[in-house]
Amino acid sequence: MAIPAPNMAQRARGFALGPNQDIVLAMAVVAILTVLVIPIRPGILDVLLTLNISLSIVVLLGTIYLKQARDFSVFPSLLLVLTLFRLSLNVASTRLILSEAHAGQVIQVFGAFVTAGNIVVGIVIFSILLIIQFVVITRGATRISEVAARFTLDALPGKQMGVDADLNSGLISEDQARERRRNIEQEADFYGAMDGATKFVRGDAIAGLIITLVNIVGGLTVGMLQQGMGFTEAGLIYSTLTIGDGLVTQIPALVISTSAAMIVTRTTSETNLGVDLGNQLARFPRALGVAAVLLGAFALFPGMPTIPFMFWAAILGFVAFRVTQSQEVERLGLERAKAEEQARPEQEPTRAEDLLAVDPLKIELGYGLITLADPKQGGDLLTRIQMIRQQLATKLGFVVPVVRIVDNMRLRPNEYRVRLREAEIARFELMPDHFLAMNPGLVDEEVDGVPTVEPAFGLQALWVRASDRDRAERLGYTIVEPSAVVATHLTELITNHAAELLSREDVKHLVDTVKDRAQTVVDELIPNVLTLGEVQKVLQNLLLERVTIRNLELILETMADFGPRTKDPELLTEYCRHALARQISAEYADEENVLRVITLAPALEQEILEAVRQSDTGDWIPLAPARIEEIGQAMTDALQPLVMSGHDPVLITSAQIRRYIRRLIVRVLPKAVVLSFNEIDPSVKLESEGQVSA
C-alpha cells in the first residue's frame, strides 16, 4: 500500500529542527536558565555570543520578507527567549570579568576595537547606542504596539461581521470565511502579545545599563582590593571588558528592537518590504527628478563637497529617467490594447428569434451602478453572483440559471431592478459612494448617515460615508459594500423563488445525473410510475418551503414507493418530507440538538381537519375570512416570543393537516416553518414554547 507523502506545509514545519522541535526548544530554554547559575569557559562564551549575534541578524532579515505581521506570530515568544538568552550571557560574562579579568576573545576584540585605547570614547559610543535603543526605537515600538493592539481589538467585531456579510452575499465560501475568521483572531492575538512583548525590549535596555555600571564598579573594587592593581590599570582592563561586553549584547538587542519595530509598523501587503519600498518610492519619477536637481544645486554651493552631492544627484536622475521610460511603455501598451479592442469587428446582428427568449433571472442597473458590474473599474458584482450560484447549488440542490445583467436608462441612476422571467420581483436604490451600516442591536452610539431599510431582510440601516466606515466598524456596526447589498438581496430572492426557477429541463438534467449512479430507481419511477412533470411539481413543493432537493436519490426512491398509491403531488411531497426527517430536523435544531416549537391545540386541529373539502381541482378550506384572520393572528402572537428569543418560528402539527396549516399561515407569516411530527428525527429533543388555541 502506498504511503501518502507529507504536504508542503508539513515538510516546511519539520525541516528546520527535525521531528522533535519541542524537545530541542525545551532543552534550549533549560540551557539558558542553566547559564544563569553555572560558570562557563571563555571559549564556550565566545560561541554563545556569536550565536546571539547570528540569531538577531536572522530575525531582522526575516522581518524584511514578511507580507503580513501575523506570518511571524511566534515573534513575541521568540523575543522573550532571546531577551532571556542575552541576559544569561550578561550574567556569564560578568562572572568571568570579575573573577578572571578575561571573558573570551569576542568581548576583548569588541572592547579594544571600539575604545581604540581611549576609555572615554568607548563609554560615549556605548551610551549613544543605549540611548538610540531606549529612547528612539524601543519607545516608538512600544507606543505603536499599544495603539495597534487597541485598534485591532476594537475593530475585531466589525471585521467578523464583515466576513459574515461576505459569506451571506455569496462572495466567499464557508471554508474561506472560517479561514478569514482564524486570520482575524490570529492578528488580534499577535498585536495583543506584541503590546506586552515590547516591554521586554525596554526592560532589556535598562538591565544593560545597570549591568554595565555594576561591572565597572565591581571591576574596580576587585582589581584594586583583591588583585592589587592600581586605579588606572584596573580602570583600563575592566572598563575595556565591560564596554566590550555591553556592545556584544546590546548590538544584538538593538537589532532585535529594530525587528520588533519593523513588524508592528508593517501593513498587510502582497509583497515583502523591499519590493513595496522600491515600487512606492519610484511611483512618482517627477519627485525623484526634483530631488536630483536640488542635490545638483547643493553641489554648486561654495564650500559644499561637490563629488558626493553630484554622485547621488546622478543616481536619482538615472532612476527617475528609467522609471519614466517604464511608465511610458506601460501607457503605450494600454493604449494599443484599447485600440485593438475598439478595432475588433462588431458582432453579427441579433436574430429576430433571439428576441423572443425570456431570461430566467435578470438584473437591470441604472447608469450610476454600471461600475459595480465592470471589473475594469473595480466592480466585483459578477464575481459575487458567480459565488452565489455555486453556494446556492449546494444549498438548494440544483444549479441556478445564469443571471443576466443589463443597463436600463429608464431607472433612476442608482436604482436596480430584479426580474424573474421578465416579471419584476424587487427593486432598490443604492448609494454607490457610501456603505450600508447595520446595527446588530448591541451598539448604543450612533453614526451620521442616511436612514434606509436593508432590502433582503427589511432591517433598519444607514448609508454612511466612506470616511465614517472605520469609526462605524470600531463601534460594532456591520458594514456592507453596495455590491454586497445587491448580492445579499439577490441570494434571498433566489431562495424565495427557487420553485419558479426549477424548470422541467433542470429536472431532466438532475434525473439524468442521478441515473448515472442509481439507474434502477430512475427506471422504476420514470415514466412507469410518474411523469417528469409530476416529479417537477413535487420538487417545486419542497423548494417552496426551503427544503433542499440535494438528496435527490432518496426523494426519487420515496416517490417510487408511494407513486403507485397516489399521483397527488401534495401527498407525495408530504411523504418525501417524512423521508427527509433527519435533514429537516437538523435544519432548525440548535447546537444542543433541541428543537423549540409552538404546538397547535387539538380542538383547533380538529376544526381545520373537519373544514377541509376535496374536489377534482384539489383540496380547499371553506373557512370564513374573519375566522382565518383570527387563526392567523393567534399563530402570530404565539410565534412572536420564539422569534424574539432568537429561534426559528417553528409550528408543529399532525401530519394530516400540516399542508393545510401552511396554506393558512403563509400569507400572514411567510417566514414561518410548519412541520409535522413525522418530520422530526427521533434523536431531536422537542421543547414546546407555547400553544395556538383560537
Secondary structure as GFF3:
##gff-version 3
##sequence-region A 1 694
A	DSSP	alpha_helix	8	15	.	.	.	ID=ss1
A	DSSP	alpha_helix	21	35	.	.	.	ID=ss2
A	DSSP	alpha_helix	42	64	.	.	.	ID=ss3
A	DSSP	three_ten_helix	69	72	.	.	.	ID=ss4
A	DSSP	alpha_helix	75	100	.	.	.	ID=ss5
A	DSSP	alpha_helix	105	115	.	.	.	ID=ss6
A	DSSP	alpha_helix	119	131	.	.	.	ID=ss7
A	DSSP	pi_helix	132	138	.	.	.	ID=ss8
A	DSSP	alpha_helix	139	169	.	.	.	ID=ss9
A	DSSP	alpha_helix	174	221	.	.	.	ID=ss10
A	DSSP	pi_helix	222	226	.	.	.	ID=ss11
A	DSSP	alpha_helix	231	264	.	.	.	ID=ss12
A	DSSP	alpha_helix	273	281	.	.	.	ID=ss13
A	DSSP	alpha_helix	285	300	.	.	.	ID=ss14
A	DSSP	alpha_helix	306	343	.	.	.	ID=ss15
A	DSSP	three_ten_helix	352	356	.	.	.	ID=ss16
A	DSSP	beta_strand	361	365	.	.	.	ID=ss17
A	DSSP	three_ten_helix	367	373	.	.	.	ID=ss18
A	DSSP	three_ten_helix	375	377	.	.	.	ID=ss19
A	DSSP	alpha_helix	381	396	.	.	.	ID=ss20
A	DSSP	beta_strand	403	407	.	.	.	ID=ss21
A	DSSP	beta_strand	415	420	.	.	.	ID=ss22
A	DSSP	beta_strand	423	429	.	.	.	ID=ss23
A	DSSP	beta_strand	434	438	.	.	.	ID=ss24
A	DSSP	beta_strand	450	453	.	.	.	ID=ss25
A	DSSP	beta_strand	460	465	.	.	.	ID=ss26
A	DSSP	three_ten_helix	466	468	.	.	.	ID=ss27
A	DSSP	alpha_helix	469	475	.	.	.	ID=ss28
A	DSSP	beta_strand	478	480	.	.	.	ID=ss29
A	DSSP	alpha_helix	482	496	.	.	.	ID=ss30
A	DSSP	alpha_helix	498	501	.	.	.	ID=ss31
A	DSSP	alpha_helix	504	515	.	.	.	ID=ss32
A	DSSP	alpha_helix	519	525	.	.	.	ID=ss33
A	DSSP	alpha_helix	532	544	.	.	.	ID=ss34
A	DSSP	alpha_helix	552	562	.	.	.	ID=ss35
A	DSSP	alpha_helix	569	579	.	.	.	ID=ss36
A	DSSP	alpha_helix	581	588	.	.	.	ID=ss37
A	DSSP	beta_strand	594	600	.	.	.	ID=ss38
A	DSSP	alpha_helix	602	611	.	.	.	ID=ss39
A	DSSP	beta_strand	613	615	.	.	.	ID=ss40
A	DSSP	beta_strand	618	620	.	.	.	ID=ss41
A	DSSP	alpha_helix	625	644	.	.	.	ID=ss42
A	DSSP	beta_strand	650	653	.	.	.	ID=ss43
A	DSSP	alpha_helix	658	665	.	.	.	ID=ss44
A	DSSP	beta_strand	673	676	.	.	.	ID=ss45
A	DSSP	three_ten_helix	677	679	.	.	.	ID=ss46
A	DSSP	beta_strand	685	692	.	.	.	ID=ss47
###
